């Protein structure tokens, strides 16, 4: 029987590592990992865009009519966000164009 260490030694690609650690694409554990990864990327993108615009969380919140705590929760990946809110934050709040790609 292959031990976990032996399986990890045979891994040569990032895809194989993800499969070994989180399961194949389509499994519950892998889907949750992918969802969390996308939320992390979004939160870091927002945080960096806000900093690039030289805005505080409070300034961004004021500009789009929400609370600083909401911006903080988004940036820390502690809340789900609707697409309309995402567009509002980036386009109205930060003056950036958002595009959505599905593929």
C-alpha positions as CSV (number, residue, x, y, z in Angstrom):
1,X,0.0,0.0,0.0
2,X,1.4,3.4,-1.0
3,X,2.0,5.8,1.9
4,X,1.2,9.5,1.7
5,X,4.9,10.3,1.6
6,X,5.5,7.9,-1.3
7,X,2.6,9.4,-3.2
8,X,4.0,12.9,-2.7
9,X,7.5,11.8,-3.9
10,X,6.1,10.8,-7.2
11,X,4.3,14.1,-7.9
12,X,5.9,16.1,-10.7
13,X,3.2,18.8,-11.6
14,X,1.1,21.3,-9.7
15,X,-2.0,19.6,-11.0
16,X,-0.9,16.3,-9.6
17,X,-0.2,18.0,-6.2
18,X,-3.7,19.5,-6.2
19,X,-5.2,16.1,-7.1
20,X,-3.3,14.4,-4.3
21,X,-4.1,17.0,-1.6
22,X,-7.6,18.0,-2.6
23,X,-9.0,15.3,-4.9
24,X,-9.8,15.3,-8.5
25,X,-11.7,18.2,-10.1
26,X,-15.4,17.8,-9.4
27,X,-15.0,16.3,-5.9
28,X,-16.5,18.2,-3.0
29,X,-13.1,18.8,-1.4
30,X,-11.5,20.1,-4.6
31,X,-14.5,22.3,-5.4
32,X,-14.3,23.9,-2.0
33,X,-10.5,24.5,-2.5
34,X,-11.1,26.0,-5.9
35,X,-13.9,28.3,-4.5
36,X,-11.6,29.4,-1.6
37,X,-8.8,30.0,-4.0
38,X,-10.9,32.2,-6.3
39,X,-12.2,34.2,-3.3
40,X,-8.6,34.7,-2.1
41,X,-7.5,36.0,-5.5
42,X,-10.4,38.3,-5.7
43,X,-9.8,39.7,-2.2
44,X,-6.1,40.3,-2.9
45,X,-6.9,41.9,-6.2
46,X,-9.3,44.3,-4.5
47,X,-6.9,45.1,-1.7
48,X,-4.1,45.8,-4.2
49,X,-6.3,47.9,-6.4
50,X,-7.5,50.0,-3.5
51,X,-3.9,50.5,-2.3
52,X,-2.8,51.4,-5.9
53,X,-5.6,54.1,-5.9
54,X,-4.2,55.4,-2.6
55,X,-7.5,54.8,-0.8
56,X,-8.3,53.6,2.6
57,X,-11.0,51.1,3.2
58,X,-13.1,53.9,4.7
59,X,-12.6,56.1,1.7
60,X,-13.7,53.3,-0.7
61,X,-16.7,52.5,1.5
62,X,-17.8,56.1,1.5
63,X,-17.4,56.4,-2.2
64,X,-19.7,53.4,-2.9
65,X,-22.1,53.9,0.0
66,X,-21.2,51.0,2.2
67,X,-19.4,50.4,5.5
68,X,-15.7,50.0,6.0
69,X,-16.3,46.7,7.8
70,X,-17.9,45.3,4.6
71,X,-14.8,46.3,2.5
72,X,-12.6,44.7,5.2
73,X,-14.7,41.5,5.2
74,X,-14.3,41.3,1.4
75,X,-10.6,41.9,1.5
76,X,-10.2,39.3,4.1
77,X,-12.3,36.7,2.3
78,X,-14.9,36.6,5.1
79,X,-18.0,37.3,3.0
80,X,-19.5,36.4,-0.3
81,X,-20.0,39.2,-2.8
82,X,-22.6,39.7,-5.5
83,X,-21.4,40.5,-9.0
84,X,-23.3,43.8,-9.0
85,X,-21.4,44.9,-5.8
86,X,-18.1,43.7,-7.3
87,X,-18.6,45.8,-10.4
88,X,-19.7,48.8,-8.2
89,X,-16.5,48.6,-6.1
90,X,-14.1,48.3,-9.0
91,X,-15.8,50.5,-11.5
92,X,-17.4,53.3,-9.4
93,X,-15.2,53.0,-6.4
94,X,-11.8,52.5,-8.0
95,X,-12.4,53.6,-11.6
96,X,-11.4,50.3,-13.1
97,X,-13.0,48.2,-15.8
98,X,-14.2,44.7,-14.9
99,X,-14.5,41.9,-17.4
100,X,-15.9,38.5,-16.7
101,X,-14.7,35.4,-18.5
102,X,-16.4,32.1,-18.4
103,X,-14.7,29.2,-20.0
